[in-house]
Amino acid sequence: MGCWLLGCGGGGGTTKPDVVPLTGTTACERYAALASRLGCGALKECSIKAACDSRATAWIDCAAKDSRQCICEDDGDLNCEGSFKPDEGPALCTAEYQAFLDCAG
């Protein structure tokens, strides 16, 4: 698992969250689509065990349901730690992220 999957932050706020529509079928394609839609740089590398792809995709799809869960870092990389860390975002995808980690670990 590359560190490209480990990232995010986000603000709070009371406005309705933006849902980010994604394209692609694999987790890598969907993560690249999320990065692109949020204005982040292109992925430099993406590798996920085939057996874990559906779990990674579920996490990415969950993160895309609320754009406050992901940010573009200063270097342009997508960071979605706010999808599973309550101190960095709404953390609405903790279960999905943990399922992916359990598989990838």
C-alpha positions, 0 to 999 in steps of 0.5 A: 500500500502506497502512502497515496491512500493515506491522507486527508483533512478537512474543515467542519462547517454547517454547509451541505457537503459536496458529493464528488462524482467519480469515474473508473472501476478500480480503486486506483482509477476512482482515487485518481478521479477523486484527486482530479475532481478536487483539483489535486495532482495526478497520482504518482503511483498506485498499487493495491492487492487485487483481493483488497480492491473492492474494500479500497473502492468502498472507502474511496466512494465513501470519502467522495460522498463528503468533500470535507473529508479530503484536501489537496496537500501543499505538494498537490497530493490528495489527503483523505485522512479526514474520512477516518480521523475525527480530528481532521474531518467528519470521519464518516468512513472509518469502518470502510477504511478499517476494512481496507486496512485489515485486508491490505495489512 
